[in-house]
């Protein structure tokens, strides 16, 4: 009904007769503020009697974008999530004149896991999209995550005596925090060191068959939180970029009706984001706030690995991994005796290691 193009009278008549709607020229559909109307979410926490006891800024991608360089550069949400078609394209199938700058209605995000779940259990969930359409969407999401979400580099890798020193630098390529949106999402660094025979001598950030991250305190115990690290010296330490909610007693929670704040928010910052001046609702929380190597230019993490020099040379591999639904979020649902919770947990566990 609304679009950025001038509408001819003939097209107005055709659409109104076919749909009952009148197409209207509306420049606001190209502005990030339009996206903010749905993607700015404040969740109210409830007490035992249903009373409001607090609020949580559940999703703030628009405010994160406002505090980044992308706003000044006039790079809108639509410029990434609705990329323009390169060639002139008709805006309607009937008598549509070719227009320049038509946007694709792809709305690519990062939740490929849920897309794969919907695709695998399409019969149970009543999915009406065709298998080909779902596979196309999954492929597009995967490609976006692999090429447009972040940049990762090994800045240093050298052996000093019986220690291997590695510095990894990861940068956010998006216009908001990474991950952003629903707080079940997390990204983390996986670093693996192998000796000359290919044997693993050190690994941080391995994922287990249940979807849990090995060494993550919160996956191991629901009342603990994996801290933000400036340096990693042991395999049970892992750098996880996430927002961990807390309830009114200060304990970690995955329940939106209990959450009143964050114990940790070290999600990767977009270009131009000043963590010192960020508003409370988009603030960095926890150890990353004081980490000089964590900021708008990304995060630099140093690894110190004990090795036997005789086993060299060593191969170092680093990658940034991502989950749209972290292990703890699914695990906590097991306490609820409902058909919906049981079904979802069953789906999750069947796909957790994928």
KAQUI-V209334 format. One line per field, one symbol per residue. burial: 1 if it has 9 or more other ideal C-beta (glycine too) atoms within 8 Angstrom, else 0. A space follows every 10 residues. Layout:
burial=???
This chain:
burial=0010001000 1101110000 0010100011 1101110011 0011111000 0001111111 1111101111 1000001111 1111100000 1100010010 0110000001 1111111111 1100001000 0001101101 1101100011 0101000010 0011111111 1101111111 1001111111 1111100000 1111111100 1111111110 0001110111 0100001111 1111111100 0110010111 0111111111 1110100100 0111111110 1001110111 1111101000 1101010101 1111111111 1110000000 1011101110 1100
